[in-house]
Every structure is written in C-alpha cells, then in structure tokens.
Amino acid sequence: MRLAAFTTALAILPMAALAADLETSDAAIVPPQPFDTARYGDFRDRLADWKVTVGAGAIYMPEYEGSDKFDINPFPIFSAEFGDRVSVDITGVTVDLYETNGFRVGIKGGYELGRKEDDSDYLRGLGDIDAGGVIGGIVSYERGPFEVYGKIDKTIGGSDGLTGTVGTKASYRYERFIFSADVSGTWADDKHMASYFGITAGQSAGSGLAQYDAEAGVKRVDLKASITYMVTENWLVTGSAGAGFLLGDAKDSPLVKDDVQPFAMLGVVYRF
C-alpha cells in the first residue's frame, strides 16, 4: 500500500469503532461449539479476555490527501480490548483514565507515517514528510446508541503538527446487522498544514507548483457509514464508505486536485 494512502486511512477509518460496535452484539447469534481444551489449552480463553478482532480487507481511496487519483490496496484490520480500560488497534494504544455514566477520558499513543513524494506523480519534487510518534487524549460521552467525542493528537517528529477532532457517532443493531454512522471535523495547526498542504520556495522550484503558505484552521469534515454482517458468532463481513471534504487553506492548496475525498472499504473479520 502506498504510504500516503495508508496514513490517510489511519486518520479516517475508526478502527476501534468495529470493536466498540461489536460490544452491542454480545448476545450469541449462533450457539457456541464445544471447545477442544486438550488441543488449544487456555490460549483462546486469554484471547477472549482481550476481545481480539483480526481480519483483512481492501480499501479504495485517493493516493494522498487531496489527490483526484485513486488506488485499491489491501488493508489490515485489528483491534483488541483488555478489560474496560485498554484498547489496541492498528493506529495505536488507548488507555481510559476515567469513566462514569458514559463519560470517558483517556490518553493514547500511536504514530504518523508521513508522506513519500513517490506516492503520487503530483508529489514529485516536494520531498518526503518523515514518520513520527503521536501522543494525545480523547474525551467522549455515550448515551444509548449515540456518542459525542473530541480528541487531540500531537506528532513528535515528522510534521510536528497538532490536530484536533470533534464528532458524533450513532450505532444500531438489527438482527445480524450492525449499522453505524459518524460525522466529524478536524482542525490542524500551522506545522501540520505547512507540512501537508504548504509549498516552500525550494519545493516550488523542484515541483513547478506555486509557493503556498497553509495556515492553521479547520482542514476537513468527514462523513462515514459502516455495515457489519455477523455471518456466525465469530465470522463477520464489514464494509464502510464515506467522504472527506477539504476546507480552508487545505482546499486552496495547489497540491489539492479534488477537495472531495471519497473512500470505500470491505473486509472479512474473525472475532475471538
């Protein structure tokens, strides 16, 4: 998978959301089969404690944030929850520090993969954006099928940028189907915007694009929806689709060929 596409995928796909949605389906769809303890020992018991979900799929999305060219690439699906406070997915680790009556406060750590100029012909001459670590926090409130949330992420290394996202989500279970929808908006600081949407004098000379200063502001709004079908108690098919709408200085950047950024993903998942 191209690095820019994968980085964007991490940002727009709520990988932990699948595990959270599955919590609404704890009632067994199919009676569990007898378990061969002699063969597997307590390995599956430990996985059950972790609520592990693994799978793979394919994703269709722009080559990089702002491109009008698209790729189809394989995409890993993974999440695990331990107890009520620790969750892990392909974006990193989240630890809930406080929870009461649907209100949660947590911290998280992860990574930002950056961007390579060979990810797209449009990026030639712009140089690479290095990878970096990410630390952040998240606050959410859940009531019934609805949730509102806010999160902030600081990249250490790479872009050295700061982003903040606020959004709301709704989930609904109907027989073997789990439906969810999410709308969010993302703000980014000067460093993030300059790294991903700005063009310096040197980059202008190398790429032929006009020099451009991208300043802090709301950079995009995202609309997403997903459907998960529980084939059995453990096997699931999940799909999601949506679009991001670039705004402000991000939308006006010479790098942006299309300010509407659609995506679609389809995958098969096994839940331990």
C-alpha positions in Angstrom: 0.0 0.0 0.0 1.3 3.5 -0.8 2.4 5.3 2.4 0.2 8.4 1.9 -2.9 6.3 1.3 -2.2 4.2 4.4 -1.6 7.3 6.5 -4.9 8.8 5.4 -6.7 5.6 6.0 -5.5 5.6 9.6 -6.9 9.0 10.0 -10.3 8.5 8.5 -11.1 4.9 9.5 -12.2 4.5 13.1 -10.6 1.1 13.6 -11.6 0.8 17.2 -15.2 1.5 16.3 -15.7 -2.0 14.9 -14.7 -3.5 18.3 -16.9 -1.0 20.1 -19.9 -1.7 17.8 -19.4 -5.4 18.4 -20.0 -4.9 22.1 -23.6 -4.4 21.2 -23.7 -7.9 19.8 -22.5 -9.9 22.8 -25.7 -12.0 22.8 -24.8 -15.1 20.8 -26.1 -15.3 17.3 -25.1 -18.9 16.9 -24.8 -21.3 19.9 -21.0 -21.7 20.6 -19.5 -25.0 19.5 -17.7 -27.3 22.0 -14.1 -26.2 22.6 -11.3 -28.7 22.4 -9.3 -27.7 25.5 -6.9 -30.6 25.1 -5.8 -29.2 21.7 -5.7 -25.5 22.5 -5.2 -25.2 26.2 -6.2 -21.8 27.7 -4.9 -19.8 24.6 -8.5 -19.0 23.4 -9.5 -18.0 26.9 -6.8 -15.4 27.0 -7.8 -14.1 23.6 -11.4 -13.9 24.8 -10.2 -11.8 27.7 -8.6 -9.5 25.2 -11.6 -9.4 22.9 -9.4 -9.8 19.8 -10.6 -9.0 16.3 -8.4 -9.7 13.3 -9.1 -9.6 9.6 -8.1 -8.1 6.2 -9.8 -6.2 3.5 -9.3 -3.9 0.6 -9.6 -0.1 0.6 -10.3 2.3 -2.3 -9.2 5.8 -1.7 -7.1 8.8 -3.0 -3.3 8.3 -3.5 -2.8 11.1 -0.9 -4.9 13.6 0.9 -6.1 16.0 -1.9 -5.5 13.7 -4.9 -8.0 13.0 -7.6 -6.4 9.7 -8.5 -7.3 6.5 -6.6 -5.8 3.2 -5.5 -7.2 -0.1 -4.4 -4.9 -1.6 -1.7 -5.0 -4.4 0.9 -5.8 -3.2 4.4 -5.2 -4.9 7.8 -8.0 -5.0 10.4 -7.0 -5.5 14.0 -8.3 -4.5 17.4 -8.0 -5.8 20.9 -9.5 -4.7 24.2 -8.3 -5.8 27.6 -10.7 -5.2 30.5 -12.6 -2.0 30.4 -9.7 0.4 30.0 -7.1 -0.7 27.5 -7.7 -1.0 23.7 -5.2 -1.5 20.9 -5.7 -1.2 17.1 -3.5 -0.5 14.1 -3.5 3.2 15.0 -2.0 2.7 18.5 -3.0 2.2 22.1 -5.7 3.9 24.1 -6.0 3.8 27.9 -9.1 5.1 29.7 -8.2 7.0 32.8 -11.7 7.8 34.0 -15.2 6.6 33.2 -18.5 7.3 34.8 -22.1 7.2 33.4 -21.0 7.0 29.8 -18.4 9.8 30.2 -14.8 8.8 29.4 -11.4 10.5 29.5 -8.4 8.7 28.0 -4.9 9.0 26.7 -3.4 7.4 23.6 -0.2 6.8 21.8 0.4 5.9 18.1 2.2 7.0 15.0 2.0 9.2 11.9 3.6 7.6 8.8 4.2 10.8 7.0 4.2 11.0 3.2 6.6 10.0 0.4 7.0 12.1 -2.8 6.9 8.9 -4.9 3.4 8.1 -3.5 2.0 10.1 -6.5 3.2 11.9 -9.6 1.6 15.1 -8.1 4.1 15.0 -5.2 7.3 14.9 -7.3 9.8 17.5 -6.1 8.1 18.1 -2.8 10.3 15.8 -0.7 9.2 13.4 2.0 7.4 14.0 5.3 9.1 11.8 7.9 7.2 9.5 10.2 6.7 10.5 13.8 5.2 9.3 17.0 1.8 10.6 18.2 0.6 11.2 21.7 -2.9 12.5 22.5 -6.0 12.5 24.6 -9.7 11.7 24.0 -12.9 12.7 25.7 -16.3 11.1 24.9 -19.8 10.8 26.2 -22.1 7.9 25.2 -25.8 7.6 25.8 -27.7 4.7 24.3 -26.8 4.4 20.6 -25.3 7.9 20.4 -21.8 9.1 21.2 -20.0 12.5 21.0 -16.3 12.8 21.2 -13.3 15.0 21.0 -9.6 14.1 20.6 -6.3 15.9 20.2 -3.1 14.5 18.7 0.4 15.8 18.8 3.0 14.4 16.4 6.6 14.2 17.7 8.9 14.2 14.8 7.7 14.2 11.2 5.3 17.1 10.7 5.5 18.1 14.5 1.9 19.0 14.0 -1.1 19.2 16.3 -4.6 18.2 15.2 -8.0 18.2 17.0 -11.1 16.4 16.0 -14.7 16.6 17.3 -17.5 14.4 16.1 -20.6 12.4 16.8 -21.5 8.8 16.1 -24.6 6.6 16.2 -24.7 2.8 16.2 -27.7 0.4 15.7 -28.0 -3.3 15.9 -30.7 -5.2 13.9 -30.7 -9.0 14.0 -27.3 -9.9 12.4 -26.5 -6.4 11.2 -24.7 -3.6 12.9 -25.0 -0.1 11.4 -23.0 2.9 12.3 -22.6 6.5 11.1 -20.1 9.1 12.0 -19.6 12.8 11.3 -16.5 14.7 12.4 -14.5 17.9 11.8 -10.7 18.2 12.1 -8.6 21.3 12.9 -4.9 21.4 12.3 -2.1 23.8 13.4 0.4 25.7 11.3 3.0 22.9 11.3 0.6 20.2 10.2 -0.9 22.4 7.5 2.5 23.6 6.2 3.8 20.0 6.0 0.9 18.5 4.1 -0.5 21.4 2.2 2.1 24.2 2.1 4.7 24.6 -0.6 8.0 26.3 0.2 10.2 28.2 -2.2 12.5 25.2 -2.6 9.6 22.8 -3.1 8.1 25.3 -5.7 11.4 25.2 -7.6 11.5 21.4 -7.5 7.9 20.7 -8.4 6.8 23.6 -10.6 3.9 24.3 -8.2 3.3 27.8 -6.9 4.7 28.7 -3.5 1.9 28.5 -0.9 1.5 29.2 2.8 -1.0 27.0 4.6 -2.1 28.3 8.0 -3.9 26.7 10.9 -7.6 26.1 10.6 -10.4 23.5 10.1 -8.9 21.4 7.4 -11.7 18.8 6.7 -15.1 17.4 7.6 -15.7 13.7 7.3 -18.9 11.7 6.8 -18.7 7.9 7.3 -21.0 5.0 7.5 -20.5 1.3 8.0 -22.4 -2.0 8.0 -21.2 -5.2 9.6 -22.9 -8.6 9.0 -22.4 -11.3 11.5 -22.2 -14.5 9.5 -21.6 -16.5 12.6 -20.8 -15.6 16.2 -17.1 -15.2 15.2 -17.0 -14.5 11.5 -18.1 -11.1 10.2 -18.1 -9.2 7.0 -17.7 -5.4 7.3 -17.8 -2.6 4.9 -17.6 1.2 5.2 -17.8 4.2 2.9 -17.7 7.9 3.2 -16.1 11.1 2.1 -13.9 13.9 3.4 -14.4 17.5 2.4 -11.3 19.6 2.5 -11.8 23.2 3.7 -9.9 26.5 4.1 -6.2 26.6 3.3 -6.2 22.8 2.7 -8.8 23.1 0.0 -7.0 26.0 -1.7 -3.6 24.4 -1.8 -2.0 23.8 -5.2 -1.5 20.2 -4.0 -5.2 19.6 -3.8 -6.6 18.3 -7.1 -10.1 17.5 -5.6 -11.4 18.8 -2.3 -13.9 15.8 -2.1 -12.1 12.7 -0.9 -14.2 9.6 -1.0 -13.2 6.1 0.2 -14.7 2.6 0.5 -13.5 -0.4 2.4 -14.6 -4.1 2.5 -13.2 -6.7 4.8 -13.6 -10.1 6.5 -13.1 -10.3 10.2 -12.7 -13.0 12.8 -13.6 -12.3 16.4 -12.1 -14.4 19.1 
